[in-house]
């Protein structure tokens, strides 16, 4: 194998390992940051709903209005765990919802003031990210389908991989030019 080819191969291996490592690090941090940012947004939204939930307001109307405005599922749960308002369920469907007192985010919100969990929804059957906060009349909970969070991450991940491939191609071009320029004088000396 010629000197230029060996230099190019070593450069390729080194650059590929670096691009893969950087992509992996950015990928894991990005997933964590996107999840944390979504949870923080849900927490702020749940606090706003909790502030708006007063005894004079109809909880189901409040859940419907805030759910529509926030583009989120909003659930209002009284102190006994009964769902009194939900942006996705009305009338008989609302009355048929299970008691929510044993849901992890509700338990945490009662104990510490806030709770968060990612789990399957018993009523909808999809995975959701739930954030609940203690409110004067019970628990205000806001949730988003994790498919939304995962779609954001998947788009960012595709962008990272695309940039990584462009970086690899650019670095390989530079490595090729470097290998050629370094090996040419050595070959001339040898000859």
PyMOL commands that set and color helices and strands:
alter all, ss='L'
color gray80, all
select helices_A, chain A and resi 3-52+59-70+91-95+104-112+146-190
alter helices_A, ss='H'
color red, helices_A
select strands_A, chain A and resi 73-78+83-86+114-120+127-135+138-145
alter strands_A, ss='S'
color yellow, strands_A
deselect
rebuild
show_as cartoon
